[in-house]
């Protein structure tokens, strides 16, 4: 579990830190204050700088380019990962975190390369000629958990990172010491959710999934997946059916509303993040305020049972006030929950602990 996180030169942050992190951490702040960027930084740290996580965050923001030198193939526009949105030799960012085991750090930097010949290029393949000439710059990635080895990835002349390299460097998530699940504000895709459900079907966690859905629709008794191939591409909320108490019909989950779909995605994500991290952007999306207290209770129980640290963002006062409700009634440990207010011009977050949340709610203090 991360106790503190430091961000240097990443996205909109020249220098920023979060301290006094808890089991459940809610990030609040104005639009464009950097809340999602903090989640992305945590994802890179928690996933040991896996390029898949880097690719997904860039593509979700539309940060890519079409390379003329590679026949209009799509490359990742990595300059947006660096403060100032510009790149040159020496541009870099560093992410570090303090845990009970010590310090973890990831650093990325733009460097020149002098590989002497195309055949010596570590990524060169006769079957996939990405460049006519050697690139002039590389993205250097250094992670302390890779025994201080440095990974150097060639970039295009426009500082683009070819997505083909991401596939070549894919690492088995099971080789990592922990798992990370990122739930965007738009929720998980049906393909992701079916895959995650297949991991828990007929396992004890399946009962937890049903319990979570019952927080919104108490009559849900069973849930089943039919796989993505049985639903048309337009069925963005397909792949699942539910059965209600006293009714033999199989009801498509898409008929149950946005809240059920969001709750299902959140629950599947956390039960598949054992000994890892759950990251949720705009956690209250699609959920009525009356469901938030139940959601926090479910996340608290699951995060303790499965050893998961939760980071979520919100703009909603109902969201943080519902977190305060369970802080006052259910949670005993002082480091169980905390709210971190992020201000773009500040160098560290403003922290509200469990006790301070209760006081803020009682006195009507706005923490956002």
N, C-alpha and C positions, 0 to 999 in steps of 0.2 A: 504494500500500500504506500502511495506517495504521501510524504509528510509535508513537502514543499516543492515548488516548481519554479524554475527561473528561465525566462525567455529573453534572448538577446538577438536583435536583428531579424526577427521572424514576423512576416506579414506586416501588420500595422504597428508593431512594437519595437522600438529601439532598445528598450530595457523594461522588463516587467517581471513581477514575481507574485506568487500566491503562497501564503504560509498558513499554518494552523489548519491544514486540510483534515477533513473528517471522513467517516465512512460514506456519508451522503453529502454532496456539495452542490449547491444551487448557485449558478452564476447569473447575476442580474446586471442591468445597465441599459443605457440608451441604445437606440439603433446605431449601428456602425461603430460601436465602442470596442469591438474585438472579441465578443463572447465566443463566436464560432471559431475564430482563430485560436483561441485558447484550447478549445476542444481538439482542434487539429494538431496542435502542439503536443497535447497529452497523448493523442493517438499515435503520433510518431514515436514518442518516448515509450509508450506501453507496448508497441508492436516491434520495437527494436529496429526502427527505421525501415520497415518493409516497404518496398517500392509500390506494392499494391495499394497500401494506404495512401501513399503520396499521389498515385495516379487517380484514385477515386476522389480525393478532395479537390484536385485540380479540374477533373472533368465535371464534377458536380457544380462547380462555379463557372464553367464555360471557359476555363483558362487553357486553351489549346490553340494551335496554329496549323495551317496547312503548308507543308514544306515544298517549295518549288524544286529544290535539289533532290527531293525524294519522290518525285512524280505525284505531288499533291497528297502525300500521306499525312495523317494527323499526328502532330508532335505535341508533347506537353510544354506549355509556356511557363517555365519554372521561374521566370523573373518575378512573378507575383508572390513567390514564397519569401522573397527578400525585402526588407524594409526599403521603401522608396520606389519599388517596382522597376528598378533598373539593375543591370548587371554589367560587370567588368571583371577583369582579373583581380582576384582578392576579395570579391563580394562573398560574404559568409553569414551564417547564423548559427547559434548554439542553443541547445536545449539541455537543461540539466534538472535532475530531481534528487531529492533526499529521501531515502527509505531507511527502514530499520537495518538493512544489510549494508548501507553505505550510499555512495553517490553514483548515479548513472548519468551518462552524458552522451549526446549526439551532436556532431558538428558537420555542417555541409559548407563547402567552399568551391568557388570557381577557380580553376587552375589551368595554366597552359600545359600542353603536352608536346612531347618531342619523339613520339613513336617513329622509328626510322622507316618502317615499311608497312604496307597494308597487311601483309601476311603476319606481321608481329602484333597486329591489333587484336586485343583479347576478345573483341566482339565480332571480328570479321568472319564471314561465312560465304562461301561461293554460292550457296543456295539462297542467300538473302543479302544482296549487295546494297547496303544502306547508304554508302557514300562513294562518290567517284574519287574523292581525295580524302586524306586523313583530316579529321576535325582538328581545329586549333585549340579547343578548350575541352575540359572534362569537368564533370561534377564529382568532387571528392567527398566521400561519405566516411566519417569515422565514428565508430561506436565502441564504447568501452566494453560492451558485452561481446564484441567480436575479437576479443583478445588484442585490442588496439591495432587490428589490421585496418588498412585503408582501402576502400573500394572506389575505383575510379571509372566513371561511366562517360563515354564520349558524347559530346553535344554537337548539334548542327551549327552551321555558321551563324544562325540567328539565335543561338543559345536554346534551341529546342531539344527536349529529351524524347527520342523515339519510343513510342509505346511498345515496340517489339522488344526492347531491352528489358522492360518490366516482366514480360513473359519468360525471357531467358533466365532472369535472376529470381524467379519465383521460388520462395522457400516454404517448406511444409510448416503450417502453423503449429503442428504437434511438436516441432523441434524447439519451439519457444517455451519459456518457463511460465507464460501466462497467456490468456486469450483476451482479445479486445473486440467489443461489438460497438459499432457506431450506428446510431439510429438518426437519420436526418429529419428535418422538419416535415418533409414530404412523406415520411414513414418508409419502411423497408419495402422493397419490391416483392411481388408475389413469389418470384423465383427464390429470393433469399428466405422468405418466410416458410415456404414448403421445405426447403433444405434444412432449416433450423428445426422445424417440427419433426422431420424424419429422425433427428438425433434424439428426441425425447419420447417418441411414441412408445407406449408400453413400458415406460420408465416411471419412477416416482414423480419426476418433474411434470409429467402429463397432467396429473391431478392438480398441480399448482397452476397450470395454464387454465384449466377449467375454472378453478376458484377465482382467478383474476377476471375472467370474462363474466362471471356471476356478479361481480361488483357493479357491472353495468346492466346486465340482464340476468336476474336471479333464476330464471327458468331454464337457462342453458344447462343441459345434462351431459351431452357428449359433443366432441368435435372430431372431425376426420379430414384427412387430406386426400385429394384425388389426383395430385400431381399437376404440374403446369401444362402438360401436353394435352389434357382433356379440356382446356379452356382456351378460347380464342385470344389473340394478342390484345384485343381491346379490353378484355376483362382484367383491369388492373387490380381488382380486389377478388380475383378468382382463386381456385385451388383448394378451398375449404368449404365444408358444409357443417352445420350444427343441428342437433336435435334438442327440442324443448321438452320439458316434463309434460307427460300426458299427451304427447303428440308424436305420431310415428313418421311425420314428414321430415325429409332432409332439406333443410333450409340453407340456400347459399349464403355464406357469410356476408357477401356484398349487399344482401337485403337488410342487414342488421344495422347499417349506419356507420359513419366514420369513427365513432368512439370505440366500437367493438374492434374494428380493424387496427386502430392505433394501440389499444390495450393488448391485443394479440401480439403485435410486433414487439412492444416493449417487454412483454413477459417472455416471449421466445428468445429475445436477445439476452436477457439477464440469466436465464437458466442455461444458456450456452456460453456464458462468460465465467464459468467456475474458475476461481483463483486468478481472476483478471479484472477487467475494467469495463463498465458500461458507460458509454458516452451518448447523450441524447440532446439533440438540438430542438429547442422549443418544445419541451416535454408535454405541455398542456394542449398541444395542437389536437383538435377534434374531440377534446374531452370537456364535458360540462364541469363547472366548478364543484358540483356536488360529488363528482367521482374522484376528485384529486386526493382527498384524505385517504380513501381506500387504496388508491394507487401508491401513495407514499408508504402506507402500512405494508403493502405487498412487497414493495421494493426493499423496505427495511428488513423484513423477515428473510427475503431471498438473499439479500446482500450479506447478511450475517451467516446464514446457513451455507452459502456457496463461496464465501470469502471473496466478494466482489466489491470494488470501490466504485461509487456512482458519481458521475459529473453530468449535470444537466443545466440547460439555459432556459430562461423564461422572460416574458415582458409583463406577465400577469400578476396583479396583486393577490388575486384569489389563490394562485399557485403557491406563493411563499407563505400566505396566511394559513393555508391548509397544512403546509409543512410545520408551521409553528404549532398547530393544533396537536399533531402527533408528538411533537417535541415536548409539549407540556403534559400529555397524557400517557404516552407509551414508552418513551425512550429514557433510559436511566443514565447512560454514560454521557459525560460532558462533551466528548469528542464524537458523538454519534452523528450530528448534523451541523451544517454551517452554511451561511449565505455569504457569497463574495460579490461585492459590488465592484464592477469594472468601469473605470473611467479612463478614456483614451490618453488623457494628458498626465495621468498619475503613473508612478513607477511601481506601485503595488496595490493590491486589492484592499478594499475596506471590508473587514471580516465581522460578521455577526455570529456569535456562538449560540448554542442551544439556549442558554439562560438569557442572552441578549435578545433573541427572537421573541421569547415570551414577554419580556418587558416592552419591546417595541410594539407588539400587538396590543398589549394592555393600554399603552399610552398613545396609541395612534401614530407612532413614528413611521414614516415611509422609509423603507430600506432600499428601494429600487433606485 
